[in-house]
């Protein structure tokens, strides 16, 4: 499984208020966000298919987040 790049993850942690973060923390957050993203994407695709569309819309993603979390 390919994960999100580490540099933007470091910025996310920094923006959240972390003055510093280990590489392990960045890698772990990257893996967790990737897994969550895949769950949301799977649900968004199912919503689009249920609506008779091949194209996933932003509203599908928003609904997928509401349904899963």
Biopython code that builds the backbone (N, CA, C, O; Angstrom):
import numpy as np
from Bio.PDB.StructureBuilder import StructureBuilder

atoms = [
    (1, "UNK", "N", (0.834, -1.172, 0.000)),
    (1, "UNK", "CA", (0.000, 0.000, 0.000)),
    (1, "UNK", "C", (0.885, 1.244, 0.000)),
    (1, "UNK", "O", (1.790, 1.374, 0.824)),
    (2, "UNK", "N", (0.621, 2.129, -0.907)),
    (2, "UNK", "CA", (1.350, 3.386, -0.980)),
    (2, "UNK", "C", (0.729, 4.369, 0.003)),
    (2, "UNK", "O", (-0.493, 4.483, 0.089)),
    (3, "UNK", "N", (1.574, 5.074, 0.740)),
    (3, "UNK", "CA", (1.061, 6.020, 1.737)),
    (3, "UNK", "C", (1.280, 7.454, 1.285)),
    (3, "UNK", "O", (1.945, 7.719, 0.283)),
    (4, "UNK", "N", (0.709, 8.359, 2.041)),
    (4, "UNK", "CA", (0.856, 9.787, 1.753)),
    (4, "UNK", "C", (2.302, 10.217, 2.009)),
    (4, "UNK", "O", (2.977, 9.635, 2.857)),
    (5, "UNK", "N", (2.782, 11.230, 1.283)),
    (5, "UNK", "CA", (4.157, 11.711, 1.487)),
    (5, "UNK", "C", (4.365, 12.239, 2.913)),
    (5, "UNK", "O", (3.454, 12.800, 3.522)),
    (6, "UNK", "N", (5.562, 12.050, 3.420)),
    (6, "UNK", "CA", (5.887, 12.399, 4.803)),
    (6, "UNK", "C", (5.935, 13.912, 5.038)),
    (6, "UNK", "O", (5.485, 14.369, 6.089)),
    (7, "UNK", "N", (6.462, 14.698, 4.104)),
    (7, "UNK", "CA", (6.607, 16.149, 4.311)),
    (7, "UNK", "C", (5.270, 16.829, 4.613)),
    (7, "UNK", "O", (5.190, 17.589, 5.579)),
    (8, "UNK", "N", (4.217, 16.585, 3.825)),
    (8, "UNK", "CA", (2.935, 17.214, 4.165)),
    (8, "UNK", "C", (2.380, 16.733, 5.509)),
    (8, "UNK", "O", (1.690, 17.481, 6.201)),
    (9, "UNK", "N", (2.680, 15.501, 5.870)),
    (9, "UNK", "CA", (2.241, 14.973, 7.160)),
    (9, "UNK", "C", (2.921, 15.746, 8.283)),
    (9, "UNK", "O", (2.300, 16.060, 9.299)),
    (10, "UNK", "N", (4.191, 16.046, 8.094)),
    (10, "UNK", "CA", (4.916, 16.860, 9.068)),
    (10, "UNK", "C", (4.281, 18.230, 9.223)),
    (10, "UNK", "O", (4.200, 18.758, 10.332)),
    (11, "UNK", "N", (3.826, 18.811, 8.110)),
    (11, "UNK", "CA", (3.159, 20.118, 8.172)),
    (11, "UNK", "C", (1.817, 20.019, 8.897)),
    (11, "UNK", "O", (1.438, 20.930, 9.633)),
    (12, "UNK", "N", (1.108, 18.925, 8.691)),
    (12, "UNK", "CA", (-0.162, 18.725, 9.394)),
    (12, "UNK", "C", (0.088, 18.687, 10.901)),
    (12, "UNK", "O", (-0.626, 19.331, 11.670)),
    (13, "UNK", "N", (1.100, 17.934, 11.316)),
    (13, "UNK", "CA", (1.432, 17.869, 12.737)),
    (13, "UNK", "C", (1.860, 19.239, 13.266)),
    (13, "UNK", "O", (1.481, 19.640, 14.366)),
    (14, "UNK", "N", (2.644, 19.939, 12.475)),
    (14, "UNK", "CA", (3.094, 21.274, 12.864)),
    (14, "UNK", "C", (1.908, 22.227, 13.006)),
    (14, "UNK", "O", (1.823, 22.986, 13.971)),
    (15, "UNK", "N", (1.004, 22.181, 12.047)),
    (15, "UNK", "CA", (-0.187, 23.041, 12.097)),
    (15, "UNK", "C", (-1.086, 22.699, 13.282)),
    (15, "UNK", "O", (-1.831, 23.546, 13.775)),
    (16, "UNK", "N", (-1.006, 21.449, 13.732)),
    (16, "UNK", "CA", (-1.788, 21.020, 14.887)),
    (16, "UNK", "C", (-1.137, 21.448, 16.202)),
    (16, "UNK", "O", (-1.708, 21.276, 17.279)),
    (17, "UNK", "N", (0.068, 22.008, 16.092)),
    (17, "UNK", "CA", (0.731, 22.532, 17.277)),
    (17, "UNK", "C", (1.938, 21.761, 17.761)),
    (17, "UNK", "O", (2.513, 22.107, 18.794)),
    (18, "UNK", "N", (2.342, 20.715, 17.035)),
    (18, "UNK", "CA", (3.510, 19.941, 17.448)),
    (18, "UNK", "C", (4.781, 20.696, 17.066)),
    (18, "UNK", "O", (5.033, 20.911, 15.880)),
    (19, "UNK", "N", (5.585, 21.103, 18.051)),
    (19, "UNK", "CA", (6.833, 21.796, 17.709)),
    (19, "UNK", "C", (7.811, 20.885, 16.961)),
    (19, "UNK", "O", (8.576, 21.330, 16.105)),
    (20, "UNK", "N", (7.760, 19.583, 17.314)),
    (20, "UNK", "CA", (8.597, 18.594, 16.634)),
    (20, "UNK", "C", (7.858, 17.270, 16.604)),
    (20, "UNK", "O", (6.983, 17.015, 17.432)),
    (21, "UNK", "N", (8.218, 16.426, 15.638)),
    (21, "UNK", "CA", (7.634, 15.083, 15.553)),
    (21, "UNK", "C", (8.688, 14.145, 14.981)),
    (21, "UNK", "O", (9.432, 14.511, 14.072)),
    (22, "UNK", "N", (8.743, 12.942, 15.518)),
    (22, "UNK", "CA", (9.704, 11.969, 15.013)),
    (22, "UNK", "C", (9.260, 11.464, 13.645)),
    (22, "UNK", "O", (8.097, 11.589, 13.261)),
    (23, "UNK", "N", (10.216, 10.892, 12.922)),
    (23, "UNK", "CA", (9.882, 10.316, 11.629)),
    (23, "UNK", "C", (8.883, 9.180, 11.806)),
    (23, "UNK", "O", (7.983, 9.005, 10.985)),
    (24, "UNK", "N", (9.045, 8.405, 12.885)),
    (24, "UNK", "CA", (8.110, 7.315, 13.152)),
    (24, "UNK", "C", (6.680, 7.832, 13.314)),
    (24, "UNK", "O", (5.735, 7.212, 12.826)),
    (25, "UNK", "N", (6.524, 8.960, 13.994)),
    (25, "UNK", "CA", (5.193, 9.553, 14.185)),
    (25, "UNK", "C", (4.608, 9.985, 12.846)),
    (25, "UNK", "O", (3.422, 9.778, 12.588)),
    (26, "UNK", "N", (5.432, 10.580, 12.000)),
    (26, "UNK", "CA", (4.970, 11.021, 10.686)),
    (26, "UNK", "C", (4.572, 9.827, 9.817)),
    (26, "UNK", "O", (3.555, 9.861, 9.125)),
    (27, "UNK", "N", (5.379, 8.783, 9.863)),
    (27, "UNK", "CA", (5.087, 7.575, 9.077)),
    (27, "UNK", "C", (3.789, 6.940, 9.564)),
    (27, "UNK", "O", (2.951, 6.543, 8.755)),
    (28, "UNK", "N", (3.621, 6.843, 10.873)),
    (28, "UNK", "CA", (2.411, 6.233, 11.433)),
    (28, "UNK", "C", (1.166, 7.043, 11.061)),
    (28, "UNK", "O", (0.148, 6.473, 10.669)),
    (29, "UNK", "N", (1.248, 8.363, 11.184)),
    (29, "UNK", "CA", (0.107, 9.202, 10.810)),
    (29, "UNK", "C", (-0.189, 9.062, 9.321)),
    (29, "UNK", "O", (-1.353, 9.024, 8.920)),
    (30, "UNK", "N", (0.838, 8.986, 8.514)),
    (30, "UNK", "CA", (0.663, 8.790, 7.081)),
    (30, "UNK", "C", (-0.073, 7.487, 6.790)),
    (30, "UNK", "O", (-0.989, 7.456, 5.967)),
    (31, "UNK", "N", (0.325, 6.421, 7.461)),
    (31, "UNK", "CA", (-0.321, 5.120, 7.256)),
    (31, "UNK", "C", (-1.777, 5.148, 7.708)),
    (31, "UNK", "O", (-2.653, 4.621, 7.022)),
    (32, "UNK", "N", (-2.034, 5.759, 8.856)),
    (32, "UNK", "CA", (-3.398, 5.822, 9.378)),
    (32, "UNK", "C", (-4.302, 6.665, 8.467)),
    (32, "UNK", "O", (-5.438, 6.278, 8.194)),
    (33, "UNK", "N", (-3.805, 7.801, 8.004)),
    (33, "UNK", "CA", (-4.600, 8.648, 7.113)),
    (33, "UNK", "C", (-4.865, 7.957, 5.775)),
    (33, "UNK", "O", (-5.939, 8.104, 5.191)),
    (34, "UNK", "N", (-3.879, 7.207, 5.301)),
    (34, "UNK", "CA", (-4.065, 6.455, 4.056)),
    (34, "UNK", "C", (-5.168, 5.418, 4.225)),
    (34, "UNK", "O", (-6.032, 5.278, 3.359)),
    (35, "UNK", "N", (-5.138, 4.694, 5.337)),
    (35, "UNK", "CA", (-6.178, 3.689, 5.594)),
    (35, "UNK", "C", (-7.561, 4.332, 5.687)),
    (35, "UNK", "O", (-8.524, 3.826, 5.111)),
    (36, "UNK", "N", (-7.658, 5.444, 6.411)),
    (36, "UNK", "CA", (-8.935, 6.143, 6.526)),
    (36, "UNK", "C", (-9.399, 6.662, 5.172)),
    (36, "UNK", "O", (-10.585, 6.600, 4.846)),
    (37, "UNK", "N", (-8.464, 7.170, 4.392)),
    (37, "UNK", "CA", (-8.796, 7.660, 3.055)),
    (37, "UNK", "C", (-9.337, 6.560, 2.156)),
    (37, "UNK", "O", (-10.260, 6.790, 1.376)),
    (38, "UNK", "N", (-8.768, 5.372, 2.262)),
    (38, "UNK", "CA", (-9.241, 4.244, 1.459)),
    (38, "UNK", "C", (-10.643, 3.815, 1.874)),
    (38, "UNK", "O", (-11.462, 3.460, 1.026)),
    (39, "UNK", "N", (-10.920, 3.845, 3.167)),
    (39, "UNK", "CA", (-12.257, 3.507, 3.659)),
    (39, "UNK", "C", (-13.275, 4.515, 3.130)),
    (39, "UNK", "O", (-14.341, 4.135, 2.646)),
    (40, "UNK", "N", (-12.943, 5.784, 3.222)),
    (40, "UNK", "CA", (-13.837, 6.836, 2.733)),
    (40, "UNK", "C", (-14.022, 6.726, 1.224)),
    (40, "UNK", "O", (-15.141, 6.848, 0.724)),
    (41, "UNK", "N", (-12.937, 6.496, 0.499)),
    (41, "UNK", "CA", (-13.017, 6.378, -0.960)),
    (41, "UNK", "C", (-13.886, 5.203, -1.378)),
    (41, "UNK", "O", (-14.693, 5.327, -2.299)),
    (42, "UNK", "N", (-13.731, 4.067, -0.714)),
    (42, "UNK", "CA", (-14.555, 2.891, -1.025)),
    (42, "UNK", "C", (-16.034, 3.215, -0.842)),
    (42, "UNK", "O", (-16.862, 2.867, -1.684)),
    (43, "UNK", "N", (-16.360, 3.879, 0.256)),
    (43, "UNK", "CA", (-17.753, 4.235, 0.529)),
    (43, "UNK", "C", (-18.268, 5.253, -0.495)),
    (43, "UNK", "O", (-19.406, 5.149, -0.952)),
    (44, "UNK", "N", (-17.430, 6.238, -0.856)),
    (44, "UNK", "CA", (-17.832, 7.250, -1.842)),
    (44, "UNK", "C", (-18.101, 6.609, -3.196)),
    (44, "UNK", "O", (-19.050, 6.995, -3.879)),
    (45, "UNK", "N", (-17.297, 5.652, -3.592)),
    (45, "UNK", "CA", (-17.497, 4.937, -4.858)),
    (45, "UNK", "C", (-18.817, 4.162, -4.805)),
    (45, "UNK", "O", (-19.572, 4.150, -5.777)),
    (46, "UNK", "N", (-19.089, 3.520, -3.675)),
    (46, "UNK", "CA", (-20.342, 2.776, -3.533)),
    (46, "UNK", "C", (-21.542, 3.717, -3.619)),
    (46, "UNK", "O", (-22.559, 3.367, -4.218)),
    (47, "UNK", "N", (-21.436, 4.883, -3.041)),
    (47, "UNK", "CA", (-22.520, 5.869, -3.097)),
    (47, "UNK", "C", (-22.745, 6.317, -4.538)),
    (47, "UNK", "O", (-23.886, 6.406, -4.991)),
    (48, "UNK", "N", (-21.665, 6.596, -5.256)),
    (48, "UNK", "CA", (-21.791, 7.014, -6.653)),
    (48, "UNK", "C", (-22.436, 5.911, -7.487)),
    (48, "UNK", "O", (-23.318, 6.185, -8.300)),
    (49, "UNK", "N", (-22.003, 4.673, -7.291)),
    (49, "UNK", "CA", (-22.579, 3.548, -8.034)),
    (49, "UNK", "C", (-24.058, 3.388, -7.706)),
    (49, "UNK", "O", (-24.870, 3.139, -8.597)),
    (50, "UNK", "N", (-24.408, 3.530, -6.433)),
    (50, "UNK", "CA", (-25.807, 3.417, -6.018)),
    (50, "UNK", "C", (-26.662, 4.502, -6.684)),
    (50, "UNK", "O", (-27.848, 4.300, -6.949)),
    (51, "UNK", "N", (-26.039, 5.650, -6.946)),
    (51, "UNK", "CA", (-26.737, 6.752, -7.606)),
    (51, "UNK", "C", (-26.739, 6.604, -9.124)),
    (51, "UNK", "O", (-27.261, 7.465, -9.832)),
    (52, "UNK", "N", (-26.156, 5.514, -9.626)),
    (52, "UNK", "CA", (-26.133, 5.264, -11.063)),
    (52, "UNK", "C", (-25.067, 6.053, -11.804)),
    (52, "UNK", "O", (-25.177, 6.281, -13.009)),
    (53, "UNK", "N", (-24.035, 6.469, -11.080)),
    (53, "UNK", "CA", (-22.954, 7.248, -11.690)),
    (53, "UNK", "C", (-21.636, 6.506, -11.599)),
    (53, "UNK", "O", (-21.423, 5.692, -10.700)),
    (54, "UNK", "N", (-20.753, 6.800, -12.542)),
    (54, "UNK", "CA", (-19.383, 6.306, -12.485)),
    (54, "UNK", "C", (-18.477, 7.357, -11.845)),
    (54, "UNK", "O", (-17.413, 7.038, -11.314)),
    (55, "UNK", "N", (-18.912, 8.603, -11.906)),
    (55, "UNK", "CA", (-18.119, 9.717, -11.389)),
    (55, "UNK", "C", (-18.413, 9.948, -9.912)),
    (55, "UNK", "O", (-19.571, 10.069, -9.513)),
    (56, "UNK", "N", (-17.364, 10.010, -9.109)),
    (56, "UNK", "CA", (-17.499, 10.307, -7.685)),
    (56, "UNK", "C", (-17.473, 11.826, -7.518)),
    (56, "UNK", "O", (-16.566, 12.500, -8.006)),
    (57, "UNK", "N", (-18.467, 12.346, -6.832)),
    (57, "UNK", "CA", (-18.573, 13.786, -6.588)),
    (57, "UNK", "C", (-18.135, 14.111, -5.162)),
    (57, "UNK", "O", (-18.055, 13.235, -4.300)),
    (58, "UNK", "N", (-17.852, 15.400, -4.938)),
    (58, "UNK", "CA", (-17.484, 15.843, -3.593)),
    (58, "UNK", "C", (-18.584, 15.499, -2.598)),
    (58, "UNK", "O", (-18.299, 15.148, -1.453)),
    (59, "UNK", "N", (-19.830, 15.598, -3.024)),
    (59, "UNK", "CA", (-20.944, 15.280, -2.121)),
    (59, "UNK", "C", (-20.935, 13.802, -1.730)),
    (59, "UNK", "O", (-21.370, 13.455, -0.632)),
    (60, "UNK", "N", (-20.449, 12.933, -2.608)),
    (60, "UNK", "CA", (-20.317, 11.513, -2.278)),
    (60, "UNK", "C", (-19.286, 11.319, -1.168)),
    (60, "UNK", "O", (-19.487, 10.537, -0.239)),
    (61, "UNK", "N", (-18.192, 12.043, -1.286)),
    (61, "UNK", "CA", (-17.133, 11.952, -0.276)),
    (61, "UNK", "C", (-17.653, 12.493, 1.060)),
    (61, "UNK", "O", (-17.429, 11.888, 2.108)),
    (62, "UNK", "N", (-18.343, 13.629, 1.017)),
    (62, "UNK", "CA", (-18.890, 14.207, 2.245)),
    (62, "UNK", "C", (-19.857, 13.239, 2.916)),
    (62, "UNK", "O", (-19.807, 13.055, 4.132)),
    (63, "UNK", "N", (-20.733, 12.622, 2.134)),
    (63, "UNK", "CA", (-21.690, 11.666, 2.693)),
    (63, "UNK", "C", (-20.971, 10.437, 3.231)),
    (63, "UNK", "O", (-21.360, 9.902, 4.270)),
    (64, "UNK", "N", (-19.944, 9.986, 2.552)),
    (64, "UNK", "CA", (-19.178, 8.825, 3.008)),
    (64, "UNK", "C", (-18.550, 9.092, 4.370)),
    (64, "UNK", "O", (-18.534, 8.216, 5.235)),
    (65, "UNK", "N", (-18.036, 10.298, 4.557)),
    (65, "UNK", "CA", (-17.438, 10.659, 5.857)),
    (65, "UNK", "C", (-18.523, 10.646, 6.933)),
    (65, "UNK", "O", (-18.302, 10.129, 8.027)),
    (66, "UNK", "N", (-19.681, 11.206, 6.632)),
    (66, "UNK", "CA", (-20.770, 11.239, 7.614)),
    (66, "UNK", "C", (-21.232, 9.831, 7.975)),
    (66, "UNK", "O", (-21.539, 9.552, 9.134)),
    (67, "UNK", "N", (-21.281, 8.946, 6.985)),
    (67, "UNK", "CA", (-21.743, 7.586, 7.238)),
    (67, "UNK", "C", (-20.725, 6.757, 8.009)),
    (67, "UNK", "O", (-21.098, 5.917, 8.828)),
    (68, "UNK", "N", (-19.447, 6.987, 7.751)),
    (68, "UNK", "CA", (-18.402, 6.173, 8.370)),
    (68, "UNK", "C", (-17.934, 6.715, 9.712)),
    (68, "UNK", "O", (-17.412, 5.968, 10.540)),
    (69, "UNK", "N", (-18.120, 8.018, 9.930)),
    (69, "UNK", "CA", (-17.601, 8.612, 11.165)),
    (69, "UNK", "C", (-18.681, 9.422, 11.800)),
    (69, "UNK", "O", (-18.466, 10.017, 12.856)),
]
sb = StructureBuilder()
sb.init_structure("model")
sb.init_model(0)
sb.init_chain("A")
sb.init_seg("    ")
for serial, (resi, resn, name, xyz) in enumerate(atoms, 1):
    if name == "N":
        sb.init_residue(resn, " ", resi, " ")
    sb.init_atom(name, np.array(xyz, "f"), 0.0, 1.0, " ", f" {name:<3s}", serial, name[0])
structure = sb.get_structure()
